């Protein structure tokens, strides 16, 4: 039994406050462009770009930069579309995805995104440590507790960066302008420099193919360089006007980054040979006019990027906690401290994650892992924007319009790059997202916002309805049930039986008729919500419909006539038996009405004490046509339900004597075998007994019994017939009366 759905609400402010952003917050340049460009022109550019050029060659490097930037640019377009339509609050990419595709998908991507942001801290501090150790070779000889110089420096810097984020993130944000200036100075110094040796660079691939990394391996190491667009998005909650700042700040950073990365390979390739580019991570220092400017640039870039990541990651975690995505025990991670709402608990947790990654001490190990996580996030962001645009919902009105094909092209590019980098890592990343999604879906999270899934299902439903044929197709026939249950708690066995017959594949609607004068419109809606929650808490997938009527039988008849849309309407009506003799007249009139409307009728008598051991299903069979065919289908569906999977289906057929019994076995036996339903034929000799006596003698030990009903046009007085049927079945196990009325060949469904 599933637990009651948790009522988890998102803590959003008023619409006006949200659209205005944070008063006095960061602008486009300081809040988005600068942190993004500092991350883009960071550790990969200074410490690994020479390695990329040496391994991939000049044209190979330009292609890697173009593919990477192309994926990032398409994602930036998608981000711009979402950011100029909806409010973007704390959580950045997670916020966008969860408000577009739903909290389950948002959480499934948001948790890996947080891990990626936490690992990014390690990427930048390890890069800082590597540059320090290379600049001061004596540190490489140090070893404390088995830790290398890179690991020790990385651990110390990671802790210091976290302390700065815990203390005053505003100081870190203001320092980024000085760091940007240092990067500009370092690039100018590099351009004003000179070659260190004769170039032997190739246009494609390395000089020594035996010691080189493959194209996609090089791509995976470089790609984190262009993921800097997340730095600005993750600080969305601190922006004064995120709807404007995010798109234009992101585009600016992507454009400047692309220009720099397309120019540098030419410089590096002409000023050093491939072996030096691969082996010397600080080769730019030797090329530059003022070599120490490169150190200032790499130290400033790595530290600022580390600070940006350790500011952004806890805020993603904070948003996950505020939306109730994380378990209740981690709810405290959503709390902020001080006027700046600093997520201190999340920062400490991120510090632990980063320290664990720093222990690897290798950029080439951390970078590919980040690539897979970021590509996953980018792919889902593109899907979110593409679906929103494709559905053309009136509520989606971005100021920056992007065609849905570009967004989906970006998603395809992300997935394609992931597969080419490492197909099994792609599978692992996909499985992680699916597992988290299923976990969140099972928790039945509730939100205060809508998402695109409702529009997506509406579009699919509309398309499907227009393609459905009016005439039923035997090959695809299923019982679409309208269950006249009243209050589900009072007739739960009826609900349970109906749910077992659907296999969660066909439509099921639980209906209740409320007294017209005793129920208002609001009370009617409240009753639907109550029934829906009750069914959901018991794991029953069903639509719910209530109606108001003076008479319950009249309301049920009207409901059957009116319910449905186009060709999609219930073909089988299930209801409970009435024991009140005074109601038999109206009850039988309703059965006649349903039969004339060509709706199959299924009436359950008994079952209040359950269905026994669910080991034996008895069907009093009359062949594959009419009632016999429908009963055979229903018994097969019941037997193949997980709750009845150990049950045997016995097709009972009565014969007057031994000769007739043998004839029945010869004619019906092969038919039963050909149906391949697992049922077996049971031919019973009458031996002078009446049919009623045979039924009682044979089926008393069954767990459920299926009996066909006469059609209303066969009985002149149907009320008397139904009363006799009730008397004849008194004392039997739960009994299902079946009346086939639909114009369809059940023989073709079975055969």
Secondary structure, DSSP 8 states (H G I E B T S, - for coil): --------------HHHHHH-STT-B-HIIIIIHHHHHHHTSHHHHHTHHHHHHHHHHHHHHHHHHHHHHHHHHHHHHHHHHHTTS---TTTHHHHHHHHH-HHHHHHHHHHHHHHHHHHHHHHHHHHHHHHHHHSGGGGG--BTTB-HHHHHHHHHHHHHHHHHHH-HHHHHHHHHHHHHHHHHHHHHHHT---SS-----SSS-S-GGG---HHHHHHHHHGGGTTHHHHHHTGGGBS-HHHHHHHHHHHHHHHHHHHHHHHHHHHHHHS-HHHHHH-TTHHHHHSSSHHHHHHHHHHHHHHHHHHHHHHHHHHHHHHHHTT-S-GGGGGGG--BTTTTB-HHHHHHHHHHHHHHHTT--HHHHHHHHHHHHHHHHHHHHHHHHHHHHHT-TT---SS---HHHHHHHHHHHHHHHHHH-HHHHHHHHHHHHHHHHHHHHTT---SS--THHHHHHHHHHHHHHH--SS--GGG----EEEE-SSTTTTHHHHHHHHHHHTTTS-EEEEEEEETTT--HHHHHHHHHHHHHHHHHTT---EEEEEEESSHHHHHHHHHHH--BTTB--SEEEEE----GGGHHHHHHHHHHHHHTT-EEEEEE--TT--TTS-EEEEE---SSHHHHHHHHHHHHHHTSGGGTT-EEEEEEEESSHHHHHHHHHHHHHHHHHHTSS-EEEEEE-TT--HHHHHHHHHTT-SEEEEE---GGG-SSHHHHHHHHHHHTTT-SSEEEEE--SSS-HHHHH-
